[in-house]
Amino acid sequence: MPDLYANFDFRLLDDRDFREDSVREELITPLLRALGYTAAGPDRIIRSRPLEHPFVQIGTKRHGINIIPDYLLQIGGENAWILDAKAPHEVIDTGGNVEQAYSYAIHRDVRVPLYALCNGHEIVIFELTKLTPVFRAPLNELSDQDTWNHLLFYVGTQSAMPHGLPLGFRLDYGLHVAKTGIHQSEREVIYMFESLPIGFVAKVADDLYAATGIYGEDGLEFMITFDFTPETYHGFLAALPDDLASRVRSGLSHQPYQVAFDQNANPAMGVAAKLGDATHTNTNESYRPFIAVEFFRAA
């Protein structure tokens, strides 16, 4: 792996005149070329593509997208990831910059599984399905072969990562809301789901139940999880038809303490819930449950 920045003095990043445009020209342009991207062809760099409708829908509210990332990268002619350049002083691993990049990546006109930010000091890459970065490295360490190979795995033109969102992809809705940053200023907001198909319910512990369903919004289907207490569990049963309520009551009274509903006949119910504070991560993804306040019969 050649040293892309052998002739670049990284002390320039401390110069107040070295801004975002300099990051693009001096650091990102050679990086994208080394990764295999060009201005034309199937592995293509598309610069600053605007959105026809610059917002994503979150519940009943539109969340404005205030940035146009500098690069949309295609692999084999399909959208693969986005990269947004930031000035050296900008934070690129948490906060508004990351939230806006996520909102662009998930937009119906883009829909890529990866989004990245670079401020000259480092490059940080996120997956839609994870809360924290899946890759980050200082640019002056990309000459290390292991680090470079790791970067190639995610965003090289021969990347082992899937490109675009696969058919049937369902992001966790709680994680989706958390990644937009909306919940930060509206932590006590009650989300109303008027008629939500429930696919699965389980007794997780003596004082904790969980149910999952599928929620459609903004042209996407999301998985959604609700945690709830034994007190709220009675409302869950009351929101079900009598025969299904009996089945759930019986199924959660013994091992394995779970009930899966027929995929073609999932019962629908209304749910009032708040977004929880805890994000859980397993091998494949992260998810953030909602805390159900009330269940009710679907309208």
Salt bridges, closest charged atoms under 4 A:
ASP9 OD1 - ARG11 NE 3.04
ASP17 OD1 - ARG19 NH2 3.68
GLU20 OE2 - ARG24 NH1 2.99
GLU52 OE2 - HIS53 NE2 3.77
ASP70 OD1 - ARG24 NH1 3.23
ASP84 OD2 - LYS86 NZ 3.21
ASP93 OD2 - ARG136 NH1 3.27
ASP109 OD2 - HIS107 ND1 3.76
GLU122 OE2 - ARG136 NH2 2.68
GLU186 OE2 - LYS61 NZ 2.91
GLU188 OE1 - LYS274 NZ 3.13
ASP218 OD1 - ARG108 NH2 2.51
GLU221 OE1 - ARG170 NH2 2.94
ASP277 OD1 - ARG187 NH2 2.46
